[in-house]
């Protein structure tokens, strides 16, 4: 009886985690450059003293869906979308280098080029600072050019080039901050084969309909686990009653 109860209890607990993962994906269906988390279940034996005679269900994230999202045109000079494979290098909150596909950039009050989340965009020499300008253009290779404020219309100055990289997908891991990271201490050099499309943004690759269906299926399985626990309780009560009659 305890085996049935333990399996149903662990299954219900893991179903709640799976539902949270699906809800997280669904909540980011409109987040630019978001990569959906994959989800799967597997049976795990309980190791300890004696033989592993108990098994529990485990929900885990085996990886991330790297399928590119679609591109939408915005016309904003500070919006960029990575074309094909590749990433935009940014400075994570802890100061390390991280990677994102979120290309809706903005310029801070101090002149730093940042993502919408306030992360500094990296160039070849570190965080990119933009001087006051009348016009700004970002080329397909990430080169940022400006017409300095108050200068002649034909005066164009190259400021910096956005660090575009293409690290090995197998080494990338997605953090809780939504950024992608290489193993500690590792960096990847700029890759000239990575290009961007100015004036466009990449949408999330979350399939909202599929995530809704997954949430419904997970909820149904959770209800089955609860029913199994109730059944185990009823069987235990019946067994106790029979023992009293003996």
C-alpha positions as CSV (number, residue, x, y, z in Angstrom):
1,X,0.0,0.0,0.0
2,X,2.8,2.4,0.9
3,X,4.3,1.9,-2.6
4,X,1.1,3.0,-4.3
5,X,0.8,6.0,-1.9
6,X,4.4,7.0,-2.3
7,X,4.3,6.8,-6.1
8,X,1.0,8.8,-6.3
9,X,2.3,11.4,-3.9
10,X,5.6,12.0,-5.7
11,X,3.7,12.0,-9.0
12,X,1.4,14.7,-7.8
13,X,4.2,16.8,-6.5
14,X,6.1,16.6,-9.8
15,X,3.0,17.3,-11.8
16,X,2.8,20.7,-9.9
17,X,6.3,21.4,-11.0
18,X,5.6,20.5,-14.6
19,X,2.5,22.8,-14.5
20,X,4.7,25.6,-13.2
21,X,7.2,25.1,-16.1
22,X,4.4,25.2,-18.6
23,X,2.9,28.3,-17.0
24,X,6.4,30.0,-17.1
25,X,6.6,29.3,-20.9
26,X,3.1,30.6,-21.4
27,X,3.8,33.7,-19.4
28,X,6.7,34.4,-21.8
29,X,4.9,33.8,-25.0
30,X,5.2,37.6,-25.8
31,X,8.8,38.0,-24.5
32,X,11.1,38.9,-27.3
33,X,13.9,36.3,-28.0
34,X,12.6,33.9,-25.3
35,X,13.5,30.2,-25.6
36,X,10.9,27.8,-24.2
37,X,12.0,25.2,-21.6
38,X,11.5,21.6,-22.5
39,X,10.0,19.2,-19.9
40,X,9.9,15.5,-19.3
41,X,9.2,12.9,-16.7
42,X,11.1,9.8,-15.7
43,X,10.9,7.1,-13.1
44,X,13.7,7.1,-10.4
45,X,14.4,4.4,-7.9
46,X,14.9,5.3,-4.3
47,X,18.3,4.3,-3.2
48,X,19.2,3.7,0.4
49,X,19.7,0.8,2.8
50,X,18.7,-2.4,1.1
51,X,17.3,-2.8,-2.4
52,X,15.7,0.1,-4.4
53,X,12.2,-1.3,-4.1
54,X,10.6,2.1,-4.2
55,X,10.2,4.2,-7.3
56,X,9.1,7.8,-7.7
57,X,8.4,10.1,-10.6
58,X,10.7,13.0,-11.4
59,X,10.0,16.0,-13.5
60,X,13.1,17.6,-15.1
61,X,14.2,20.1,-17.7
62,X,16.3,18.2,-20.2
63,X,17.1,21.3,-22.2
64,X,15.8,24.3,-24.1
65,X,14.0,24.6,-27.4
66,X,16.5,26.4,-29.6
67,X,14.0,26.9,-32.5
68,X,14.2,30.5,-33.7
69,X,11.2,32.7,-33.2
70,X,9.7,34.7,-36.1
71,X,10.8,38.2,-37.0
72,X,8.6,41.2,-36.7
73,X,9.4,44.6,-38.2
74,X,9.4,47.6,-35.8
75,X,11.3,50.3,-37.7
76,X,13.1,51.3,-34.5
77,X,16.8,52.0,-35.1
78,X,17.7,50.4,-31.7
79,X,15.8,47.1,-32.4
80,X,17.9,44.2,-33.8
81,X,17.2,40.6,-34.5
82,X,19.9,37.9,-34.8
83,X,19.5,36.2,-38.2
84,X,19.8,32.4,-38.0
85,X,22.2,31.1,-35.3
86,X,24.0,33.3,-32.9
87,X,23.7,35.4,-29.8
88,X,24.1,39.0,-28.5
89,X,26.7,39.2,-25.7
90,X,25.6,41.1,-22.7
91,X,27.0,41.7,-19.2
92,X,25.0,39.7,-16.6
93,X,24.1,41.2,-13.2
94,X,27.1,39.4,-11.6
95,X,29.5,41.0,-14.1
96,X,30.0,37.8,-16.2
97,X,29.4,37.5,-19.9
98,X,26.0,36.1,-20.9
99,X,24.1,35.7,-24.1
100,X,20.6,36.7,-25.2
101,X,18.4,36.9,-28.3
102,X,16.4,39.8,-26.9
103,X,17.2,42.7,-29.3
104,X,15.0,45.6,-28.1
105,X,17.9,47.8,-27.1
106,X,17.9,51.3,-25.5
107,X,20.3,53.9,-24.3
108,X,20.6,54.6,-20.6
109,X,20.8,58.1,-19.1
110,X,24.6,57.6,-18.9
111,X,24.9,56.7,-22.6
112,X,25.3,52.9,-22.2
113,X,23.7,50.7,-24.7
114,X,21.5,48.3,-22.8
115,X,18.8,45.7,-23.2
116,X,15.3,46.3,-22.1
117,X,16.2,44.6,-18.8
118,X,19.0,47.1,-18.2
119,X,21.9,44.7,-19.1
120,X,24.9,46.4,-20.8
121,X,25.5,45.2,-24.4
122,X,29.1,44.2,-24.9
123,X,31.4,45.2,-27.7
124,X,35.0,44.2,-28.4
125,X,36.2,46.4,-25.6
126,X,33.5,45.9,-23.0
127,X,30.2,47.7,-22.4
128,X,29.2,50.0,-25.3
129,X,28.9,53.7,-24.6
130,X,27.1,55.9,-27.2
131,X,28.0,59.6,-27.4
132,X,25.2,62.1,-28.0
133,X,23.9,61.8,-31.5
134,X,21.4,63.1,-34.0
135,X,21.1,59.8,-35.9
136,X,22.1,56.2,-35.2
137,X,22.4,53.1,-37.4
138,X,23.3,49.5,-36.7
139,X,24.7,47.5,-39.6
140,X,24.2,43.8,-40.3
141,X,27.6,43.0,-38.7
142,X,26.7,44.8,-35.5
143,X,28.7,48.0,-36.3
144,X,27.2,51.1,-34.7
145,X,27.5,54.3,-36.5
146,X,26.2,57.7,-35.5
147,X,26.0,61.3,-36.7
148,X,27.3,63.2,-33.7
149,X,25.0,65.7,-32.2
150,X,25.2,69.1,-34.0
151,X,27.6,67.8,-36.7
152,X,27.2,68.1,-40.5
153,X,24.8,65.5,-42.0
154,X,27.6,63.9,-43.9
155,X,29.7,63.4,-40.8
156,X,29.4,59.7,-39.7
157,X,31.4,58.2,-36.8
158,X,31.8,54.5,-36.1
159,X,31.3,54.0,-32.4
160,X,31.7,50.3,-31.7
161,X,30.5,46.9,-32.9
162,X,28.1,44.7,-30.9
163,X,29.7,41.5,-29.9
164,X,27.9,38.7,-31.9
165,X,28.9,35.2,-31.0
166,X,28.0,31.6,-31.9
167,X,29.1,29.3,-29.0
168,X,28.6,25.6,-29.0
169,X,24.9,24.9,-28.2
170,X,25.9,21.8,-26.1
171,X,27.9,24.1,-23.7
172,X,25.2,26.7,-23.2
173,X,22.9,26.5,-20.2
174,X,19.9,28.7,-19.5
175,X,20.0,30.4,-16.1
176,X,17.1,31.5,-13.9
177,X,17.6,35.0,-15.2
178,X,16.6,33.9,-18.7
179,X,20.1,34.4,-20.0
180,X,22.3,31.8,-21.5
181,X,25.7,31.1,-20.0
182,X,28.9,29.1,-20.8
183,X,30.6,27.1,-18.1
184,X,32.3,29.4,-15.5
185,X,35.4,31.1,-16.8
186,X,34.7,30.4,-20.4
187,X,34.1,32.9,-23.2
188,X,33.6,32.7,-26.9
189,X,35.2,34.9,-29.5
190,X,33.1,37.1,-31.8
191,X,31.9,35.2,-34.9
192,X,31.9,37.1,-38.2
193,X,29.3,34.7,-39.6
194,X,26.6,35.9,-37.2
195,X,24.6,38.8,-38.6
196,X,21.6,40.9,-37.4
197,X,18.6,42.5,-39.0
198,X,18.2,46.1,-37.9
199,X,14.7,47.4,-37.2
200,X,13.3,44.0,-36.4
201,X,12.7,41.9,-33.3
202,X,12.6,38.1,-32.8
203,X,9.5,36.9,-31.1
204,X,9.3,34.1,-28.5
205,X,9.4,30.6,-29.8
206,X,6.7,29.5,-27.3
207,X,3.7,27.7,-28.9
208,X,0.9,29.1,-26.7
209,X,-1.6,26.5,-27.9
210,X,0.7,23.6,-27.2
211,X,1.6,25.0,-23.7
212,X,-2.1,25.3,-22.9
213,X,-2.7,21.7,-23.9
214,X,0.2,20.6,-21.8
215,X,-1.2,22.4,-18.8
216,X,-4.6,20.7,-19.2
217,X,-2.9,17.3,-19.5
218,X,-0.8,17.9,-16.5
219,X,-3.8,19.0,-14.5
220,X,-5.7,15.8,-15.5
221,X,-2.7,13.7,-14.4
222,X,-2.5,15.5,-11.1
223,X,-6.2,14.7,-10.5
224,X,-5.4,11.0,-11.2
225,X,-2.6,11.1,-8.7
226,X,-4.9,12.6,-6.1
227,X,-7.5,9.9,-6.8
228,X,-4.8,7.2,-6.4
229,X,-3.9,8.6,-3.0
230,X,-7.5,8.6,-2.0
231,X,-7.9,5.0,-3.2
232,X,-4.8,4.0,-1.2
233,X,-6.3,5.7,1.9
234,X,-9.6,3.8,1.4
235,X,-7.8,0.5,0.9
236,X,-5.8,1.0,4.0
237,X,-9.0,1.7,6.0
238,X,-10.6,-1.4,4.6
239,X,-7.5,-3.5,5.5
240,X,-7.6,-2.1,9.0
241,X,-11.3,-3.0,9.3
242,X,-10.6,-6.6,8.2
243,X,-7.8,-7.0,10.7
244,X,-10.1,-5.9,13.5
245,X,-12.5,-8.7,12.5
246,X,-9.8,-11.4,12.7
